[in-house]
């Protein structure tokens, strides 16, 4: 199976192409380019470059894997819009992952078998995006949620914690301060779309419309109190 995977939720563009996944000839090509803006302009060219390196055309892709959030409001929509467009153009199935799951799947993490992996990314406003994963299976134990910095100790299920992400130090400190056992792998760890591509081959595709996962409403809101009546859509 040939899989195209990409993430645009965070301040980087992460793309992978997995060729012949599930066979002895499996090959995965990865690229991550840090950027705060420009995801939309760079996404398709980078996909084209990796397809070329893999010796594939877009017609050779069997399915798409995309992260649906949480993350940047605009960035998340860019990735999902691209996945929808490719689905329509090539009738390709889409497999979805949370952006936090795409980080937790990275083989670069080395948790102990009795630890939980807590992926925690700064969401600003004194909050973090967080999700808990089993260290052995890397399966999520609960959906992602937004957690106040004052409530980070709640991310412990009573097991030792490996905290990962831009808010990892804060999580480890909160869990330790509450009497738990925790340590942090701090700094920005971007979604591992190569690991996502490998996992996507065995995951059932989405059956309905693929929608962004927003854990809070967007900052921009319609203006009220104007003299002209707003036109209805």
C-alpha positions as CSV (number, residue, x, y, z in Angstrom):
1,X,0.0,0.0,0.0
2,X,1.2,3.5,-0.8
3,X,0.3,6.2,1.7
4,X,0.6,10.0,1.6
5,X,0.6,11.6,5.0
6,X,0.8,15.3,6.0
7,X,0.4,17.7,9.0
8,X,-0.1,21.4,9.0
9,X,-1.3,21.9,12.5
10,X,1.8,23.3,14.1
11,X,4.6,25.7,13.1
12,X,6.0,23.3,10.6
13,X,5.0,21.4,7.5
14,X,5.4,17.7,7.9
15,X,4.9,15.3,5.0
16,X,5.7,11.6,4.4
17,X,5.3,9.2,1.6
18,X,5.1,5.5,2.4
19,X,5.7,3.1,-0.5
20,X,4.7,-0.6,-0.4
21,X,3.8,-0.5,3.2
22,X,3.2,-4.0,4.6
23,X,5.8,-5.6,2.4
24,X,9.5,-6.4,2.8
25,X,10.2,-3.6,0.2
26,X,8.4,-0.9,2.4
27,X,10.1,2.5,2.2
28,X,9.1,5.7,3.9
29,X,10.3,9.2,3.0
30,X,9.9,12.0,5.5
31,X,10.3,15.8,5.4
32,X,9.6,18.4,8.1
33,X,10.1,22.1,7.4
34,X,9.7,24.5,10.3
35,X,7.5,27.5,9.3
36,X,5.0,29.7,11.1
37,X,3.2,30.7,7.8
38,X,3.3,29.5,4.2
39,X,1.9,26.0,4.7
40,X,-0.6,26.3,1.9
41,X,2.0,27.5,-0.6
42,X,4.6,24.9,0.3
43,X,2.4,21.8,0.9
44,X,1.8,20.6,-2.7
45,X,5.4,21.3,-3.9
46,X,6.8,19.3,-1.0
47,X,4.3,16.5,-1.7
48,X,5.5,16.5,-5.3
49,X,9.2,16.4,-4.2
50,X,8.7,13.4,-1.9
51,X,6.6,11.6,-4.5
52,X,9.4,12.1,-7.0
53,X,12.0,10.7,-4.5
54,X,9.7,7.7,-3.9
55,X,9.3,7.1,-7.6
56,X,5.6,7.5,-7.4
57,X,2.9,9.7,-9.1
58,X,-0.1,10.9,-7.2
59,X,-2.0,8.3,-9.2
60,X,0.0,5.6,-7.3
61,X,-1.2,6.7,-3.9
62,X,-3.8,4.4,-2.3
63,X,-4.8,6.5,0.7
64,X,-4.2,9.8,2.5
65,X,-3.5,10.3,6.1
66,X,-4.0,13.7,7.6
67,X,-4.0,15.3,11.1
68,X,-7.2,17.0,12.0
69,X,-6.0,19.0,15.1
70,X,-5.7,20.4,17.6
71,X,-3.4,23.2,16.6
72,X,-3.4,26.4,14.6
73,X,-6.9,27.2,13.4
74,X,-5.7,28.2,9.9
75,X,-3.0,25.5,9.7
76,X,-5.4,22.7,10.6
77,X,-7.9,23.8,7.9
78,X,-5.1,23.9,5.3
79,X,-4.2,20.2,5.7
80,X,-7.9,19.1,5.8
81,X,-8.7,21.1,2.7
82,X,-5.8,19.5,0.8
83,X,-6.9,16.1,1.9
84,X,-10.5,16.7,0.8
85,X,-9.3,18.0,-2.6
86,X,-7.1,15.0,-3.2
87,X,-10.0,12.7,-2.2
88,X,-12.3,14.4,-4.6
89,X,-9.7,14.4,-7.4
90,X,-8.5,10.8,-7.0
91,X,-11.4,9.2,-5.0
92,X,-8.9,8.3,-2.3
93,X,-9.8,7.2,1.2
94,X,-8.7,9.5,4.1
95,X,-7.4,8.2,7.4
96,X,-7.4,10.7,10.3
97,X,-5.1,11.2,13.3
98,X,-5.0,13.8,15.9
99,X,-1.9,16.0,15.8
100,X,-1.0,14.9,19.3
101,X,-1.2,11.2,18.3
102,X,1.1,11.9,15.4
103,X,3.7,13.1,17.9
104,X,3.1,10.1,20.3
105,X,3.7,7.6,17.4
106,X,7.3,8.8,16.9
107,X,9.8,6.0,17.5
108,X,12.2,8.7,18.8
109,X,10.3,8.7,22.1
110,X,11.6,6.1,24.5
111,X,9.1,5.6,27.4
112,X,9.3,2.9,30.0
113,X,6.7,0.2,29.6
114,X,4.8,1.3,32.8
115,X,4.7,5.0,31.7
116,X,2.0,7.0,30.1
117,X,3.0,9.3,27.3
118,X,1.4,12.7,27.8
119,X,1.7,15.0,24.7
120,X,1.1,18.6,25.8
121,X,1.4,21.5,23.5
122,X,1.1,25.2,24.5
123,X,-2.2,26.5,23.4
124,X,-1.6,30.0,24.8
125,X,-4.0,31.8,27.2
126,X,-2.7,29.7,30.1
127,X,-3.9,26.4,28.5
128,X,-2.4,23.4,26.8
129,X,-3.6,20.9,24.2
130,X,-3.1,17.5,25.8
131,X,-3.7,13.8,25.1
132,X,-2.6,10.7,27.0
133,X,-1.2,7.5,25.3
134,X,-0.3,4.0,26.4
135,X,3.5,3.7,26.2
136,X,3.5,0.2,24.8
137,X,0.7,0.4,22.2
138,X,0.9,4.2,21.6
139,X,-2.9,4.0,21.6
140,X,-4.8,7.0,23.0
141,X,-6.5,6.4,26.4
142,X,-8.8,9.3,25.9
143,X,-9.6,12.0,23.4
144,X,-7.5,15.2,23.3
145,X,-8.6,18.0,25.5
146,X,-7.6,21.6,26.4
147,X,-6.3,21.9,30.0
148,X,-5.6,24.9,32.1
149,X,-2.0,25.3,33.3
150,X,-3.4,25.2,36.8
151,X,-4.9,21.8,36.2
152,X,-2.0,19.9,34.6
153,X,-1.7,17.4,37.4
154,X,-5.0,16.0,36.2
155,X,-3.1,14.5,33.2
156,X,-1.7,11.8,35.5
157,X,-3.7,8.5,35.7
158,X,-1.7,7.4,38.7
159,X,1.1,5.9,36.5
160,X,4.5,7.4,35.8
161,X,4.4,10.0,33.1
162,X,6.7,10.9,30.1
163,X,5.6,14.4,29.2
164,X,6.4,15.5,25.6
165,X,5.9,18.7,23.8
166,X,6.3,22.5,24.3
167,X,4.4,22.2,27.7
168,X,6.2,19.1,28.8
169,X,8.2,20.7,31.6
170,X,5.1,22.3,33.1
171,X,3.2,18.9,33.0
172,X,6.1,17.1,34.6
173,X,6.4,19.7,37.3
174,X,2.7,19.7,38.0
175,X,2.4,15.9,38.2
176,X,5.6,15.7,40.4
177,X,4.3,18.4,42.6
178,X,1.1,16.5,43.2
179,X,3.0,13.4,44.4
180,X,3.3,11.6,41.1
181,X,6.3,10.5,39.1
182,X,7.0,12.3,35.9
183,X,9.9,13.4,33.6
184,X,9.9,15.6,30.5
185,X,11.2,15.4,27.0
186,X,10.9,19.1,26.4
187,X,11.1,21.3,23.3
188,X,9.2,21.2,20.0
189,X,8.6,17.7,18.7
190,X,6.8,17.8,15.4
191,X,4.3,15.1,14.2
192,X,6.1,12.1,12.8
193,X,4.3,11.6,9.6
194,X,6.4,8.7,8.6
195,X,5.1,6.8,11.6
196,X,1.6,8.0,10.7
197,X,2.0,6.6,7.2
198,X,2.9,3.2,8.6
199,X,0.0,3.2,11.0
200,X,-2.5,4.5,8.4
201,X,-2.1,1.4,6.3
202,X,-3.8,-0.6,9.0
203,X,-6.4,1.9,10.1
204,X,-10.0,2.1,8.8
205,X,-10.6,5.2,6.6
206,X,-13.1,7.9,7.7
207,X,-16.6,7.1,6.6
208,X,-18.0,10.6,6.9
209,X,-16.8,14.1,6.2
210,X,-13.4,14.9,7.6
211,X,-13.8,17.9,9.9
212,X,-11.2,19.9,11.9
213,X,-10.9,19.1,15.6
214,X,-11.1,22.5,17.4
215,X,-10.9,22.3,21.2
216,X,-12.1,26.0,21.5
217,X,-13.8,28.4,19.2
218,X,-11.8,30.6,16.8
219,X,-10.5,34.0,18.0
220,X,-12.2,35.8,15.1
221,X,-15.9,36.4,15.6
222,X,-18.6,38.1,13.4
223,X,-19.1,41.8,14.2
224,X,-22.4,42.7,15.8
225,X,-24.3,46.0,16.2
226,X,-23.6,47.3,12.6
227,X,-26.1,49.6,10.9
228,X,-26.4,47.3,7.9
229,X,-28.1,43.9,8.1
230,X,-25.7,41.1,7.5
231,X,-26.5,39.1,4.4
232,X,-27.5,35.5,5.0
233,X,-25.5,32.7,3.4
